[in-house]
Amino acid sequence: MLIVGAGIVGAACAREFARQGLSVAVIESGAVGGGATAASMGHLLVVDDEAGGNNPEFALSQRSMRLWQDWLDESAGHAAQVEHGHCGTLWLAADDQELALAGRKQAWYAARGIAAELIDGATLARLEPMLRPGLAGALRVPGDGRVYPPKVAAHWLQGCELISGEVIGLDGQSLSLADGRRLWGGLIVLTAGLASQRWLPPGWLLPKKGQLAITQRSTPRVAHQLVELGYIKKAHLADQDTVSFNVQPRPDGQLLIGSSRQIGRSDAALDRAMLEAMLALACDYLPELAELSLLRCWTGLRPASRDGQPLIGAHPEHPRVWLACGHEGLGITTSLATAELLAQLSLGQSTLLNAAPFSPARLL
């Protein structure tokens, strides 16, 4: 079988199909784990919906977190090889209104058996002394973690054939490469992020550009992934650009800073105004950040689907072609469950998750 794209979702699919006994070749025009994978923060988390109900992203992320843990447990060396850490997440409440939201989220987690602890402002200050004084509290989710995604992709692709080349054509049975080669596969899987749009109906995928920055090593260090409670709401706004506070501690003491979203922007250039707004918000929450130097700033393009849910399933026109794309900012977390679900669908197996919400046919 052929997989187009060697990002983390493509690597997860390659690993899963190889585990099923298939011969797998992965086609990639750039670096393994490049593109959106390299630009991501590598945050592993269960996606919640404090309003309740059956949230497909929650089910997909919860299943994937279990698979992540299974993979980490396979070898004592896996965690170090991909820079995994159980940093946990602190969802920060700036005021009493946000603290009430944190309480609803905690109850939602508890109802589903997920550990989450509501903490007050004094406890928050002890856990993370770099935060500004006066925050109302936070929701602590200890099971969340972080990885370095390019290393994950490279590890999962070990043992698979990697073909360097740019795919310029797809006819449902074969792929045409820019250098004239043609490749045939019993199954073809598109996991090329935004590049997959060229073989999909117009408008199925759109870019959401983000700015990121990383600091020099810092002392004292941040211990948790720190995210403002307004992050999820901002992330799902479809009609405006946004910045959110999101800071992740890296293993060597650096701080990775996000997050911003510019809908429909597909250029790679840094946007000075958005970057400055993002950094100003980060310094508002973590005043000592202003004293640190930035080592690098860069951008990434989140591949979002038209309705916000990933596309996992059969191509609408080509029966041998399957899709695993459109994850926006959740590709790292949900990569393993995406691969598992796609393998089950394409190989005619029973699915552990309800596949209907992710079916590409919903957008027809």
C-alpha positions as CSV (number, residue, x, y, z in Angstrom):
1,M,0.0,0.0,0.0
2,L,1.0,3.6,-0.5
3,I,0.8,6.5,2.0
4,V,1.2,10.0,0.9
5,G,2.8,12.1,3.6
6,A,5.3,11.3,6.3
7,G,3.9,13.6,9.1
8,I,2.8,12.1,12.3
9,V,-0.6,10.9,11.0
10,G,1.1,9.3,7.9
11,A,3.7,7.6,10.2
12,A,1.0,6.3,12.5
13,C,-0.9,4.9,9.5
14,A,2.3,3.3,8.2
15,R,2.9,1.7,11.6
16,E,-0.6,0.4,12.0
17,F,-0.9,-1.1,8.5
18,A,2.6,-2.7,8.9
19,R,1.3,-4.2,12.1
20,Q,-1.6,-5.6,10.2
21,G,0.9,-7.4,7.8
22,L,0.7,-5.1,4.8
23,S,3.7,-3.9,2.8
24,V,3.9,-0.2,3.2
25,A,5.6,2.6,1.2
26,V,5.4,6.2,2.3
27,I,5.9,9.0,-0.2
28,E,7.2,12.4,1.1
29,S,8.7,15.3,-0.8
30,G,10.2,17.0,2.3
31,A,11.6,16.0,5.6
32,V,10.1,13.2,7.7
33,G,7.9,14.8,10.3
34,G,8.0,18.2,8.6
35,G,5.1,20.5,7.8
36,A,2.4,20.8,10.4
37,T,4.0,18.0,12.5
38,A,7.2,19.9,13.0
39,A,5.4,23.2,13.7
40,S,3.1,21.7,16.4
41,M,3.5,21.9,20.2
42,G,3.2,18.2,20.7
43,H,0.6,18.5,23.4
44,L,-1.1,15.1,24.2
45,L,-4.6,15.7,25.8
46,V,-8.1,14.3,26.0
47,V,-10.5,16.8,24.3
48,D,-13.4,17.7,26.5
49,D,-16.8,19.1,25.9
50,E,-18.0,20.5,29.2
51,A,-21.5,20.9,27.8
52,G,-21.8,17.1,27.7
53,G,-23.1,14.9,25.0
54,N,-21.4,12.5,22.6
55,N,-18.4,14.4,21.3
56,P,-16.6,12.5,18.5
57,E,-13.3,14.3,19.1
58,F,-13.4,13.3,22.8
59,A,-13.9,9.6,21.8
60,L,-11.1,9.8,19.2
61,S,-8.7,11.6,21.6
62,Q,-9.5,9.3,24.6
63,R,-8.9,6.2,22.5
64,S,-5.7,7.7,21.1
65,M,-4.4,8.6,24.6
66,R,-4.8,4.9,25.6
67,L,-2.9,3.9,22.4
68,W,-0.2,6.4,23.2
69,Q,0.2,4.8,26.7
70,D,0.3,1.3,25.2
71,W,3.0,2.3,22.8
72,L,5.0,4.0,25.6
73,D,4.7,0.9,27.7
74,E,6.0,-1.3,24.9
75,S,9.6,-0.2,25.5
76,A,11.3,1.6,28.4
77,G,13.2,3.6,25.8
78,H,10.2,5.0,23.9
79,A,9.6,8.0,26.2
80,A,13.2,9.2,25.9
81,Q,13.4,8.6,22.2
82,V,10.5,11.0,21.5
83,E,11.0,13.4,24.5
84,H,7.8,12.3,26.1
85,G,6.9,13.8,29.5
86,H,3.8,13.6,31.7
87,C,3.8,17.3,32.3
88,G,0.0,17.5,32.8
89,T,-2.1,20.5,31.8
90,L,-3.2,23.5,33.9
91,W,-6.3,25.2,32.4
92,L,-5.9,28.6,33.9
93,A,-8.9,30.6,35.3
94,A,-8.3,34.3,35.4
95,D,-11.4,35.2,37.4
96,D,-14.4,33.6,39.2
97,Q,-16.3,33.2,35.9
98,E,-13.5,31.1,34.4
99,L,-13.1,29.2,37.6
100,A,-16.8,28.2,37.3
101,L,-16.0,27.0,33.8
102,A,-13.1,25.0,35.2
103,G,-15.5,23.4,37.7
104,R,-17.9,22.3,34.9
105,K,-15.0,20.9,33.0
106,Q,-13.8,19.0,36.1
107,A,-17.3,17.5,36.6
108,W,-17.4,16.5,32.9
109,Y,-14.0,14.7,33.2
110,A,-15.0,13.0,36.4
111,A,-18.2,11.6,34.8
112,R,-16.0,9.9,32.3
113,G,-13.4,8.6,34.7
114,I,-10.7,11.0,33.8
115,A,-8.6,12.4,36.6
116,A,-8.9,16.2,36.9
117,E,-8.4,18.4,40.0
118,L,-9.8,21.9,40.6
119,I,-7.2,24.0,42.5
120,D,-7.5,27.5,44.0
121,G,-5.3,30.5,43.3
122,A,-2.9,29.9,46.3
123,T,-2.3,26.3,45.2
124,L,-1.8,27.4,41.6
125,A,0.8,30.0,42.7
126,R,2.7,27.3,44.6
127,L,2.7,24.9,41.6
128,E,3.7,27.6,39.1
129,P,5.3,30.6,40.7
130,M,6.2,32.2,37.4
131,L,2.5,32.9,36.8
132,R,1.2,36.4,37.5
133,P,-0.4,36.9,41.0
134,G,-4.1,37.0,41.4
135,L,-5.3,34.2,39.1
136,A,-8.5,32.6,40.5
137,G,-7.3,29.0,40.1
138,A,-7.0,26.3,37.5
139,L,-8.1,22.8,36.4
140,R,-5.2,20.4,36.6
141,V,-5.3,17.4,34.3
142,P,-2.3,15.2,35.3
143,G,-2.6,12.6,32.6
144,D,-1.8,15.0,29.7
145,G,1.7,14.9,28.2
146,R,4.0,16.2,25.5
147,V,6.2,14.7,22.8
148,Y,8.5,16.0,20.1
149,P,6.5,15.1,17.1
150,P,9.2,14.8,14.4
151,K,11.0,12.2,16.4
152,V,7.8,10.3,16.9
153,A,7.2,10.2,13.1
154,A,10.7,9.1,12.4
155,H,10.5,6.3,15.0
156,W,7.2,5.0,13.7
157,L,8.5,4.9,10.1
158,Q,11.4,2.6,11.0
159,G,11.1,-0.5,8.8
160,C,8.8,1.1,6.2
161,E,10.0,2.0,2.8
162,L,10.3,5.7,2.4
163,I,10.2,7.2,-1.1
164,S,11.4,10.7,-1.7
165,G,9.3,12.4,-4.3
166,E,6.4,14.9,-5.0
167,V,3.1,13.4,-5.9
168,I,1.5,15.3,-8.8
169,G,-1.2,12.9,-9.9
170,L,-3.7,10.4,-8.5
171,D,-6.0,8.3,-10.6
172,G,-7.4,6.0,-7.9
173,Q,-5.0,3.1,-8.5
174,S,-1.6,4.8,-8.9
175,L,0.4,7.9,-8.1
176,S,2.4,10.0,-10.5
177,L,5.5,11.6,-9.2
178,A,7.1,14.8,-10.5
179,D,10.2,13.0,-11.6
180,G,8.1,10.7,-13.9
181,R,7.8,7.7,-11.7
182,R,4.5,6.0,-11.3
183,L,3.6,3.9,-8.3
184,W,0.8,1.4,-7.8
185,G,-0.8,0.3,-4.6
186,G,-3.7,-1.9,-3.5
187,L,-4.6,0.9,-1.1
188,I,-3.6,4.6,-1.2
189,V,-3.9,6.8,1.9
190,L,-3.7,10.6,1.8
191,T,-2.2,12.0,4.9
192,A,-0.5,15.0,3.3
193,G,-2.2,17.7,5.4
194,L,-3.2,20.7,3.3
195,A,-1.6,19.2,0.2
196,S,-4.3,16.5,0.2
197,Q,-6.8,19.3,-0.9
198,R,-5.6,19.0,-4.5
199,W,-7.3,15.6,-4.7
200,L,-10.5,16.6,-2.8
201,P,-13.6,18.6,-3.7
202,P,-13.0,22.4,-3.4
203,G,-13.1,23.8,0.1
204,W,-12.8,20.6,2.1
205,L,-9.6,21.7,3.8
206,L,-8.4,25.1,4.8
207,P,-5.3,26.4,6.5
208,K,-5.2,27.9,9.9
209,K,-1.8,29.6,10.3
210,G,-0.1,29.8,13.7
211,Q,2.9,31.5,15.1
212,L,5.2,29.9,17.6
213,A,8.3,30.9,19.5
214,I,10.8,29.2,21.8
215,T,12.9,30.8,24.5
216,Q,16.3,30.3,25.9
217,R,16.6,28.0,28.9
218,S,14.9,29.5,31.9
219,T,15.2,29.3,35.7
220,P,12.9,28.8,37.5
221,R,11.1,26.4,35.1
222,V,7.5,25.9,34.2
223,A,6.3,22.4,35.2
224,H,3.0,22.1,33.4
225,Q,1.5,22.8,30.0
226,L,-0.2,26.1,30.7
227,V,-3.3,27.0,28.8
228,E,-5.9,29.7,29.3
229,L,-9.5,28.5,29.7
230,G,-10.6,30.6,26.7
231,Y,-8.3,28.6,24.4
232,I,-10.8,26.1,23.1
233,K,-13.5,28.7,22.4
234,K,-11.0,30.9,20.5
235,A,-9.7,27.9,18.6
236,H,-13.1,27.1,17.2
237,L,-14.0,30.7,16.1
238,A,-14.4,30.6,12.3
239,D,-14.7,34.2,11.4
240,Q,-11.7,36.0,13.1
241,D,-8.0,35.7,13.9
242,T,-7.2,34.9,17.5
243,V,-4.3,34.7,20.0
244,S,-4.4,32.5,23.1
245,F,-2.0,31.8,26.0
246,N,-0.4,28.4,25.7
247,V,3.1,27.6,27.0
248,Q,4.8,24.3,27.2
249,P,7.9,23.3,29.1
250,R,10.5,21.5,27.1
251,P,12.9,18.9,28.6
252,D,16.0,21.2,28.5
253,G,14.3,24.1,30.3
254,Q,13.2,26.1,27.2
255,L,9.6,27.4,26.9
256,L,7.6,26.8,23.8
257,I,5.1,29.6,23.3
258,G,1.8,29.6,21.3
259,S,-0.8,30.1,20.2
260,S,-2.4,32.0,17.3
261,R,-4.8,31.2,14.5
262,Q,-5.2,33.1,11.2
263,I,-7.9,31.4,9.1
264,G,-7.3,31.0,5.4
265,R,-3.7,32.2,5.5
266,S,-1.4,29.7,3.8
267,D,1.9,31.7,3.6
268,A,4.9,30.8,5.8
269,A,5.9,34.4,6.7
270,L,5.9,35.5,10.3
271,D,3.2,38.0,11.0
272,R,4.8,40.6,13.3
273,A,1.5,41.9,14.6
274,M,0.1,38.5,15.5
275,L,3.4,37.4,17.0
276,E,3.7,40.5,19.1
277,A,0.1,40.0,20.3
278,M,0.7,36.4,21.2
279,L,3.9,37.2,23.1
280,A,2.3,40.1,24.9
281,L,-0.5,37.7,26.1
282,A,2.1,35.2,27.2
283,C,4.0,37.9,29.2
284,D,0.8,38.9,30.8
285,Y,0.4,35.4,32.2
286,L,4.1,34.9,32.8
287,P,5.7,38.3,33.4
288,E,9.3,36.8,33.7
289,L,9.1,35.8,30.0
290,A,9.8,39.4,29.2
291,E,13.3,38.9,30.6
292,L,14.1,35.9,28.4
293,S,15.5,35.9,24.8
294,L,13.7,34.1,22.0
295,L,15.9,31.7,20.2
296,R,13.6,31.1,17.2
297,C,10.1,32.1,15.9
298,W,8.3,30.2,13.1
299,T,4.9,29.5,11.6
300,G,2.9,26.4,10.9
301,L,-0.3,25.6,8.9
302,R,-2.9,23.6,10.7
303,P,-4.9,21.6,8.1
304,A,-8.5,22.1,9.1
305,S,-11.6,20.5,7.6
306,R,-14.6,22.5,6.6
307,D,-16.7,21.5,9.6
308,G,-13.8,21.1,12.1
309,Q,-13.8,17.3,12.3
310,P,-11.0,15.3,10.7
311,L,-11.6,13.3,7.5
312,I,-11.1,9.6,8.3
313,G,-12.5,7.2,5.7
314,A,-13.1,6.5,2.0
315,H,-12.3,9.1,-0.7
316,P,-15.6,10.3,-2.2
317,E,-14.6,9.3,-5.8
318,H,-11.8,6.7,-5.7
319,P,-12.7,3.3,-4.0
320,R,-9.0,2.4,-3.4
321,V,-8.1,5.8,-1.9
322,W,-8.6,6.6,1.8
323,L,-8.3,9.9,3.8
324,A,-6.7,10.7,7.1
325,C,-6.4,14.5,7.2
326,G,-8.0,17.7,8.4
327,H,-7.1,17.2,12.1
328,E,-6.2,20.9,12.6
329,G,-4.5,21.1,16.0
330,L,-5.2,17.6,17.1
331,G,-3.2,15.5,14.7
332,I,-0.5,14.7,17.3
333,T,-2.9,13.5,20.0
334,T,-5.3,11.6,17.7
335,S,-2.7,10.1,15.3
336,L,-2.8,6.6,16.7
337,A,-6.6,6.3,17.0
338,T,-6.9,7.8,13.5
339,A,-4.6,5.1,12.1
340,E,-6.4,2.4,14.0
341,L,-9.8,3.5,12.7
342,L,-8.7,3.9,9.1
343,A,-7.1,0.5,9.1
344,Q,-10.3,-1.1,10.5
345,L,-12.4,0.7,7.8
346,S,-10.2,0.0,4.8
347,L,-9.6,-3.6,5.8
348,G,-13.2,-4.4,6.4
349,Q,-12.9,-4.9,10.2
350,S,-15.2,-3.9,12.9
351,T,-14.5,-0.4,14.3
352,L,-14.0,0.3,18.0
353,L,-15.2,3.9,17.5
354,N,-18.2,5.3,15.7
355,A,-16.7,6.2,12.3
356,A,-19.7,8.1,10.9
357,P,-18.8,11.6,12.4
358,F,-15.4,11.4,10.6
359,S,-16.6,10.0,7.3
360,P,-15.6,12.2,4.3
361,A,-19.0,11.5,2.8
362,R,-20.6,13.9,5.3
363,L,-19.2,16.9,3.3
364,L,-20.8,15.9,0.0
